[in-house]
Amino acid sequence: MNEAIKYRGKVFGPREIDEVREVIAAHRDRSRWFISRELCRRWGWRQPNGVLKDILCRGLLLRLEAQGLIELPPRGKIPPYHLSP
């Protein structure tokens, strides 16, 4: 299997995908949010204002999982949205 995908104009090859797997394995009990932020820190993915590009990274993680290249931790519970009375 060719372990490379193109996402938002960047090619992610076996080395990057292995790094994703390593982060997931090292933080199996953590959230997808945490994993995406950790990868952003490692890869230096920041917006011009310094904020981590974690939403972009989560999109990449979902694409990798959809293609069967990684297995993400289960989704956490999403708290219900309550409107103010």
Backbone atoms as SQL, in Angstrom:
CREATE TABLE atoms (id INTEGER PRIMARY KEY, chain TEXT, resi INTEGER, resn TEXT, atom TEXT, x REAL, y REAL, z REAL);
INSERT INTO atoms VALUES
  (1, 'A', 1, 'MET', 'N', 0.842, -1.173, 0.000),
  (2, 'A', 1, 'MET', 'CA', 0.000, 0.000, 0.000),
  (3, 'A', 1, 'MET', 'C', 0.892, 1.243, 0.000),
  (4, 'A', 2, 'ASN', 'N', 0.561, 2.194, -0.849),
  (5, 'A', 2, 'ASN', 'CA', 1.300, 3.443, -0.900),
  (6, 'A', 2, 'ASN', 'C', 0.774, 4.354, 0.194),
  (7, 'A', 3, 'GLU', 'N', 1.567, 4.520, 1.237),
  (8, 'A', 3, 'GLU', 'CA', 1.150, 5.336, 2.363),
  (9, 'A', 3, 'GLU', 'C', 1.525, 6.791, 2.130),
  (10, 'A', 4, 'ALA', 'N', 0.837, 7.447, 1.257),
  (11, 'A', 4, 'ALA', 'CA', 1.029, 8.877, 1.028),
  (12, 'A', 4, 'ALA', 'C', -0.296, 9.461, 0.590),
  (13, 'A', 5, 'ILE', 'N', -0.606, 10.631, 1.143),
  (14, 'A', 5, 'ILE', 'CA', -1.806, 11.327, 0.707),
  (15, 'A', 5, 'ILE', 'C', -1.463, 12.796, 0.515),
  (16, 'A', 6, 'LYS', 'N', -2.261, 13.433, -0.306),
  (17, 'A', 6, 'LYS', 'CA', -2.119, 14.868, -0.501),
  (18, 'A', 6, 'LYS', 'C', -3.291, 15.529, 0.199),
  (19, 'A', 7, 'TYR', 'N', -2.999, 16.467, 1.075),
  (20, 'A', 7, 'TYR', 'CA', -4.037, 17.161, 1.828),
  (21, 'A', 7, 'TYR', 'C', -3.722, 18.642, 1.840),
  (22, 'A', 8, 'ARG', 'N', -4.631, 19.417, 1.304),
  (23, 'A', 8, 'ARG', 'CA', -4.485, 20.874, 1.242),
  (24, 'A', 8, 'ARG', 'C', -3.161, 21.295, 0.608),
  (25, 'A', 9, 'GLY', 'N', -2.784, 20.603, -0.457),
  (26, 'A', 9, 'GLY', 'CA', -1.602, 20.965, -1.220),
  (27, 'A', 9, 'GLY', 'C', -0.289, 20.414, -0.698),
  (28, 'A', 10, 'LYS', 'N', -0.309, 19.705, 0.432),
  (29, 'A', 10, 'LYS', 'CA', 0.915, 19.138, 0.997),
  (30, 'A', 10, 'LYS', 'C', 0.835, 17.619, 0.933),
  (31, 'A', 11, 'VAL', 'N', 1.950, 16.998, 0.589),
  (32, 'A', 11, 'VAL', 'CA', 2.012, 15.536, 0.535),
  (33, 'A', 11, 'VAL', 'C', 2.507, 15.022, 1.883),
  (34, 'A', 12, 'PHE', 'N', 1.772, 14.070, 2.433),
  (35, 'A', 12, 'PHE', 'CA', 2.141, 13.421, 3.684),
  (36, 'A', 12, 'PHE', 'C', 2.533, 11.996, 3.344),
  (37, 'A', 13, 'GLY', 'N', 3.817, 11.710, 3.516),
  (38, 'A', 13, 'GLY', 'CA', 4.355, 10.407, 3.164),
  (39, 'A', 13, 'GLY', 'C', 4.472, 9.492, 4.363),
  (40, 'A', 14, 'PRO', 'N', 5.144, 8.370, 4.184),
  (41, 'A', 14, 'PRO', 'CA', 5.272, 7.383, 5.257),
  (42, 'A', 14, 'PRO', 'C', 5.882, 7.946, 6.540),
  (43, 'A', 15, 'ARG', 'N', 6.847, 8.838, 6.415),
  (44, 'A', 15, 'ARG', 'CA', 7.496, 9.385, 7.618),
  (45, 'A', 15, 'ARG', 'C', 6.495, 10.183, 8.465),
  (46, 'A', 16, 'GLU', 'N', 5.715, 11.046, 7.808),
  (47, 'A', 16, 'GLU', 'CA', 4.733, 11.849, 8.536),
  (48, 'A', 16, 'GLU', 'C', 3.615, 10.977, 9.106),
  (49, 'A', 17, 'ILE', 'N', 3.190, 10.000, 8.327),
  (50, 'A', 17, 'ILE', 'CA', 2.119, 9.118, 8.802),
  (51, 'A', 17, 'ILE', 'C', 2.606, 8.276, 9.980),
  (52, 'A', 18, 'ASP', 'N', 3.860, 7.834, 9.947),
  (53, 'A', 18, 'ASP', 'CA', 4.426, 7.108, 11.092),
  (54, 'A', 18, 'ASP', 'C', 4.488, 8.004, 12.325),
  (55, 'A', 19, 'GLU', 'N', 4.807, 9.274, 12.131),
  (56, 'A', 19, 'GLU', 'CA', 4.842, 10.199, 13.268),
  (57, 'A', 19, 'GLU', 'C', 3.445, 10.369, 13.862),
  (58, 'A', 20, 'VAL', 'N', 2.436, 10.431, 13.015),
  (59, 'A', 20, 'VAL', 'CA', 1.054, 10.500, 13.501),
  (60, 'A', 20, 'VAL', 'C', 0.749, 9.259, 14.335),
  (61, 'A', 21, 'ARG', 'N', 1.117, 8.101, 13.842),
  (62, 'A', 21, 'ARG', 'CA', 0.876, 6.847, 14.578),
  (63, 'A', 21, 'ARG', 'C', 1.599, 6.847, 15.924),
  (64, 'A', 22, 'GLU', 'N', 2.832, 7.360, 15.939),
  (65, 'A', 22, 'GLU', 'CA', 3.602, 7.417, 17.189),
  (66, 'A', 22, 'GLU', 'C', 2.915, 8.309, 18.217),
  (67, 'A', 23, 'VAL', 'N', 2.435, 9.454, 17.776),
  (68, 'A', 23, 'VAL', 'CA', 1.752, 10.371, 18.697),
  (69, 'A', 23, 'VAL', 'C', 0.475, 9.729, 19.229),
  (70, 'A', 24, 'ILE', 'N', -0.280, 9.083, 18.361),
  (71, 'A', 24, 'ILE', 'CA', -1.507, 8.407, 18.799),
  (72, 'A', 24, 'ILE', 'C', -1.169, 7.314, 19.810),
  (73, 'A', 25, 'ALA', 'N', -0.150, 6.513, 19.529),
  (74, 'A', 25, 'ALA', 'CA', 0.229, 5.424, 20.435),
  (75, 'A', 25, 'ALA', 'C', 0.714, 5.957, 21.785),
  (76, 'A', 26, 'ALA', 'N', 1.453, 7.052, 21.764),
  (77, 'A', 26, 'ALA', 'CA', 1.989, 7.620, 23.002),
  (78, 'A', 26, 'ALA', 'C', 0.904, 8.287, 23.848),
  (79, 'A', 27, 'HIS', 'N', -0.186, 8.685, 23.214),
  (80, 'A', 27, 'HIS', 'CA', -1.243, 9.422, 23.916),
  (81, 'A', 27, 'HIS', 'C', -2.606, 8.776, 23.669),
  (82, 'A', 28, 'ARG', 'N', -2.660, 7.465, 23.744),
  (83, 'A', 28, 'ARG', 'CA', -3.880, 6.714, 23.421),
  (84, 'A', 28, 'ARG', 'C', -5.063, 7.117, 24.291),
  (85, 'A', 29, 'ASP', 'N', -4.782, 7.542, 25.512),
  (86, 'A', 29, 'ASP', 'CA', -5.861, 7.904, 26.432),
  (87, 'A', 29, 'ASP', 'C', -6.282, 9.367, 26.304),
  (88, 'A', 30, 'ARG', 'N', -5.662, 10.088, 25.388),
  (89, 'A', 30, 'ARG', 'CA', -5.969, 11.509, 25.209),
  (90, 'A', 30, 'ARG', 'C', -6.962, 11.698, 24.068),
  (91, 'A', 31, 'SER', 'N', -7.458, 12.918, 23.972),
  (92, 'A', 31, 'SER', 'CA', -8.482, 13.227, 22.970),
  (93, 'A', 31, 'SER', 'C', -7.875, 13.470, 21.593),
  (94, 'A', 32, 'ARG', 'N', -8.737, 13.440, 20.592),
  (95, 'A', 32, 'ARG', 'CA', -8.322, 13.790, 19.227),
  (96, 'A', 32, 'ARG', 'C', -7.823, 15.234, 19.193),
  (97, 'A', 33, 'TRP', 'N', -8.472, 16.093, 19.957),
  (98, 'A', 33, 'TRP', 'CA', -8.066, 17.498, 20.060),
  (99, 'A', 33, 'TRP', 'C', -6.618, 17.588, 20.540),
  (100, 'A', 34, 'PHE', 'N', -6.287, 16.843, 21.602),
  (101, 'A', 34, 'PHE', 'CA', -4.927, 16.859, 22.131),
  (102, 'A', 34, 'PHE', 'C', -3.930, 16.360, 21.082),
  (103, 'A', 35, 'ILE', 'N', -4.273, 15.279, 20.412),
  (104, 'A', 35, 'ILE', 'CA', -3.376, 14.699, 19.404),
  (105, 'A', 35, 'ILE', 'C', -3.135, 15.682, 18.268),
  (106, 'A', 36, 'SER', 'N', -4.183, 16.348, 17.807),
  (107, 'A', 36, 'SER', 'CA', -4.003, 17.310, 16.712),
  (108, 'A', 36, 'SER', 'C', -3.126, 18.474, 17.154),
  (109, 'A', 37, 'ARG', 'N', -3.295, 18.938, 18.376),
  (110, 'A', 37, 'ARG', 'CA', -2.471, 20.051, 18.870),
  (111, 'A', 37, 'ARG', 'C', -1.013, 19.619, 19.051),
  (112, 'A', 38, 'GLU', 'N', -0.799, 18.407, 19.499),
  (113, 'A', 38, 'GLU', 'CA', 0.569, 17.901, 19.653),
  (114, 'A', 38, 'GLU', 'C', 1.266, 17.812, 18.300),
  (115, 'A', 39, 'LEU', 'N', 0.572, 17.334, 17.288),
  (116, 'A', 39, 'LEU', 'CA', 1.161, 17.274, 15.947),
  (117, 'A', 39, 'LEU', 'C', 1.453, 18.676, 15.419),
  (118, 'A', 40, 'CYS', 'N', 0.550, 19.621, 15.651),
  (119, 'A', 40, 'CYS', 'CA', 0.794, 21.009, 15.224),
  (120, 'A', 40, 'CYS', 'C', 2.057, 21.560, 15.872),
  (121, 'A', 41, 'ARG', 'N', 2.234, 21.287, 17.158),
  (122, 'A', 41, 'ARG', 'CA', 3.446, 21.761, 17.852),
  (123, 'A', 41, 'ARG', 'C', 4.695, 21.140, 17.226),
  (124, 'A', 42, 'ARG', 'N', 4.652, 19.841, 16.986),
  (125, 'A', 42, 'ARG', 'CA', 5.820, 19.155, 16.413),
  (126, 'A', 42, 'ARG', 'C', 6.148, 19.648, 15.014),
  (127, 'A', 43, 'TRP', 'N', 5.123, 19.910, 14.222),
  (128, 'A', 43, 'TRP', 'CA', 5.323, 20.295, 12.825),
  (129, 'A', 43, 'TRP', 'C', 5.412, 21.804, 12.628),
  (130, 'A', 44, 'GLY', 'N', 5.218, 22.572, 13.700),
  (131, 'A', 44, 'GLY', 'CA', 5.274, 24.026, 13.580),
  (132, 'A', 44, 'GLY', 'C', 4.114, 24.618, 12.796),
  (133, 'A', 45, 'TRP', 'N', 2.962, 23.972, 12.876),
  (134, 'A', 45, 'TRP', 'CA', 1.779, 24.441, 12.149),
  (135, 'A', 45, 'TRP', 'C', 1.095, 25.526, 12.962),
  (136, 'A', 46, 'ARG', 'N', 1.350, 26.764, 12.586),
  (137, 'A', 46, 'ARG', 'CA', 0.736, 27.903, 13.269),
  (138, 'A', 46, 'ARG', 'C', 0.209, 28.893, 12.255),
  (139, 'A', 47, 'GLN', 'N', -0.847, 29.568, 12.643),
  (140, 'A', 47, 'GLN', 'CA', -1.379, 30.658, 11.847),
  (141, 'A', 47, 'GLN', 'C', -0.455, 31.867, 12.030),
  (142, 'A', 48, 'PRO', 'N', -0.585, 32.877, 11.181),
  (143, 'A', 48, 'PRO', 'CA', 0.253, 34.074, 11.334),
  (144, 'A', 48, 'PRO', 'C', 0.155, 34.716, 12.722),
  (145, 'A', 49, 'ASN', 'N', -0.987, 34.556, 13.396),
  (146, 'A', 49, 'ASN', 'CA', -1.135, 35.128, 14.735),
  (147, 'A', 49, 'ASN', 'C', -0.600, 34.209, 15.839),
  (148, 'A', 50, 'GLY', 'N', -0.003, 33.083, 15.468),
  (149, 'A', 50, 'GLY', 'CA', 0.609, 32.176, 16.433),
  (150, 'A', 50, 'GLY', 'C', -0.278, 31.046, 16.929),
  (151, 'A', 51, 'VAL', 'N', -1.551, 31.074, 16.595),
  (152, 'A', 51, 'VAL', 'CA', -2.482, 30.031, 17.039),
  (153, 'A', 51, 'VAL', 'C', -2.222, 28.748, 16.252),
  (154, 'A', 52, 'LEU', 'N', -2.268, 27.618, 16.963),
  (155, 'A', 52, 'LEU', 'CA', -2.064, 26.328, 16.302),
  (156, 'A', 52, 'LEU', 'C', -3.161, 26.061, 15.278),
  (157, 'A', 53, 'LYS', 'N', -2.792, 25.412, 14.183),
  (158, 'A', 53, 'LYS', 'CA', -3.746, 25.055, 13.124),
  (159, 'A', 53, 'LYS', 'C', -4.356, 23.685, 13.419),
  (160, 'A', 54, 'ASP', 'N', -4.944, 23.557, 14.609),
  (161, 'A', 54, 'ASP', 'CA', -5.427, 22.241, 15.021),
  (162, 'A', 54, 'ASP', 'C', -6.653, 21.780, 14.242),
  (163, 'A', 55, 'ILE', 'N', -7.480, 22.686, 13.758),
  (164, 'A', 55, 'ILE', 'CA', -8.642, 22.261, 12.967),
  (165, 'A', 55, 'ILE', 'C', -8.174, 21.676, 11.637),
  (166, 'A', 56, 'LEU', 'N', -7.196, 22.305, 11.025),
  (167, 'A', 56, 'LEU', 'CA', -6.607, 21.780, 9.791),
  (168, 'A', 56, 'LEU', 'C', -6.026, 20.388, 10.041),
  (169, 'A', 57, 'CYS', 'N', -5.335, 20.240, 11.160),
  (170, 'A', 57, 'CYS', 'CA', -4.720, 18.954, 11.492),
  (171, 'A', 57, 'CYS', 'C', -5.784, 17.893, 11.759),
  (172, 'A', 58, 'ARG', 'N', -6.883, 18.269, 12.411),
  (173, 'A', 58, 'ARG', 'CA', -7.943, 17.290, 12.652),
  (174, 'A', 58, 'ARG', 'C', -8.558, 16.816, 11.345),
  (175, 'A', 59, 'GLY', 'N', -8.643, 17.701, 10.373),
  (176, 'A', 59, 'GLY', 'CA', -9.119, 17.296, 9.052),
  (177, 'A', 59, 'GLY', 'C', -8.199, 16.265, 8.427),
  (178, 'A', 60, 'LEU', 'N', -6.891, 16.479, 8.577),
  (179, 'A', 60, 'LEU', 'CA', -5.909, 15.517, 8.077),
  (180, 'A', 60, 'LEU', 'C', -6.075, 14.174, 8.787),
  (181, 'A', 61, 'LEU', 'N', -6.230, 14.210, 10.112),
  (182, 'A', 61, 'LEU', 'CA', -6.385, 12.970, 10.871),
  (183, 'A', 61, 'LEU', 'C', -7.627, 12.194, 10.427),
  (184, 'A', 62, 'LEU', 'N', -8.711, 12.904, 10.200),
  (185, 'A', 62, 'LEU', 'CA', -9.932, 12.233, 9.736),
  (186, 'A', 62, 'LEU', 'C', -9.739, 11.615, 8.358),
  (187, 'A', 63, 'ARG', 'N', -9.021, 12.301, 7.496),
  (188, 'A', 63, 'ARG', 'CA', -8.746, 11.766, 6.151),
  (189, 'A', 63, 'ARG', 'C', -7.890, 10.506, 6.261),
  (190, 'A', 64, 'LEU', 'N', -6.846, 10.543, 7.100),
  (191, 'A', 64, 'LEU', 'CA', -5.982, 9.371, 7.279),
  (192, 'A', 64, 'LEU', 'C', -6.777, 8.189, 7.832),
  (193, 'A', 65, 'GLU', 'N', -7.670, 8.462, 8.772),
  (194, 'A', 65, 'GLU', 'CA', -8.481, 7.392, 9.341),
  (195, 'A', 65, 'GLU', 'C', -9.450, 6.835, 8.299),
  (196, 'A', 66, 'ALA', 'N', -10.061, 7.708, 7.516),
  (197, 'A', 66, 'ALA', 'CA', -11.006, 7.264, 6.481),
  (198, 'A', 66, 'ALA', 'C', -10.327, 6.362, 5.454),
  (199, 'A', 67, 'GLN', 'N', -9.040, 6.600, 5.217),
  (200, 'A', 67, 'GLN', 'CA', -8.306, 5.779, 4.259),
  (201, 'A', 67, 'GLN', 'C', -7.682, 4.541, 4.905),
  (202, 'A', 68, 'GLY', 'N', -7.931, 4.346, 6.193),
  (203, 'A', 68, 'GLY', 'CA', -7.433, 3.162, 6.880),
  (204, 'A', 68, 'GLY', 'C', -5.958, 3.212, 7.225),
  (205, 'A', 69, 'LEU', 'N', -5.368, 4.406, 7.225),
  (206, 'A', 69, 'LEU', 'CA', -3.934, 4.524, 7.499),
  (207, 'A', 69, 'LEU', 'C', -3.624, 4.688, 8.981),
  (208, 'A', 70, 'ILE', 'N', -4.592, 5.165, 9.754),
  (209, 'A', 70, 'ILE', 'CA', -4.428, 5.312, 11.200),
  (210, 'A', 70, 'ILE', 'C', -5.740, 4.934, 11.869),
  (211, 'A', 71, 'GLU', 'N', -5.674, 4.750, 13.185),
  (212, 'A', 71, 'GLU', 'CA', -6.883, 4.544, 13.979),
  (213, 'A', 71, 'GLU', 'C', -6.864, 5.552, 15.113),
  (214, 'A', 72, 'LEU', 'N', -7.814, 6.464, 15.079),
  (215, 'A', 72, 'LEU', 'CA', -7.898, 7.501, 16.100),
  (216, 'A', 72, 'LEU', 'C', -8.575, 6.962, 17.355),
  (217, 'A', 73, 'PRO', 'N', -8.306, 7.604, 18.504),
  (218, 'A', 73, 'PRO', 'CA', -9.060, 7.234, 19.703),
  (219, 'A', 73, 'PRO', 'C', -10.546, 7.521, 19.474),
  (220, 'A', 74, 'PRO', 'N', -11.408, 6.866, 20.215),
  (221, 'A', 74, 'PRO', 'CA', -12.839, 7.125, 20.040),
  (222, 'A', 74, 'PRO', 'C', -13.164, 8.593, 20.314),
  (223, 'A', 75, 'ARG', 'N', -14.211, 9.062, 19.668),
  (224, 'A', 75, 'ARG', 'CA', -14.643, 10.440, 19.912),
  (225, 'A', 75, 'ARG', 'C', -15.120, 10.566, 21.351),
  (226, 'A', 76, 'GLY', 'N', -14.829, 11.713, 21.930),
  (227, 'A', 76, 'GLY', 'CA', -15.328, 11.987, 23.275),
  (228, 'A', 76, 'GLY', 'C', -16.781, 12.390, 23.225),
  (229, 'A', 77, 'LYS', 'N', -17.367, 12.501, 24.378),
  (230, 'A', 77, 'LYS', 'CA', -18.754, 12.948, 24.443),
  (231, 'A', 77, 'LYS', 'C', -18.802, 14.439, 24.156),
  (232, 'A', 78, 'ILE', 'N', -19.756, 14.833, 23.350),
  (233, 'A', 78, 'ILE', 'CA', -19.945, 16.244, 23.044),
  (234, 'A', 78, 'ILE', 'C', -21.021, 16.765, 23.988),
  (235, 'A', 79, 'PRO', 'N', -20.668, 17.771, 24.810),
  (236, 'A', 79, 'PRO', 'CA', -21.683, 18.268, 25.742),
  (237, 'A', 79, 'PRO', 'C', -22.845, 18.898, 24.986),
  (238, 'A', 80, 'PRO', 'N', -24.054, 18.712, 25.498),
  (239, 'A', 80, 'PRO', 'CA', -25.208, 19.297, 24.814),
  (240, 'A', 80, 'PRO', 'C', -25.151, 20.815, 24.867),
  (241, 'A', 81, 'TYR', 'N', -25.670, 21.429, 23.836),
  (242, 'A', 81, 'TYR', 'CA', -25.702, 22.882, 23.762),
  (243, 'A', 81, 'TYR', 'C', -27.007, 23.355, 24.388),
  (244, 'A', 82, 'HIS', 'N', -26.887, 24.183, 25.395),
  (245, 'A', 82, 'HIS', 'CA', -28.072, 24.696, 26.078),
  (246, 'A', 82, 'HIS', 'C', -28.244, 26.169, 25.749),
  (247, 'A', 83, 'LEU', 'N', -29.430, 26.512, 25.322),
  (248, 'A', 83, 'LEU', 'CA', -29.737, 27.915, 25.070),
  (249, 'A', 83, 'LEU', 'C', -30.011, 28.611, 26.395),
  (250, 'A', 84, 'SER', 'N', -29.620, 29.860, 26.471),
  (251, 'A', 84, 'SER', 'CA', -29.910, 30.635, 27.678),
  (252, 'A', 84, 'SER', 'C', -31.410, 30.863, 27.789),
  (253, 'A', 85, 'PRO', 'N', -31.960, 30.813, 29.026),
  (254, 'A', 85, 'PRO', 'CA', -33.414, 31.014, 29.184),
  (255, 'A', 85, 'PRO', 'C', -33.815, 32.439, 28.875);
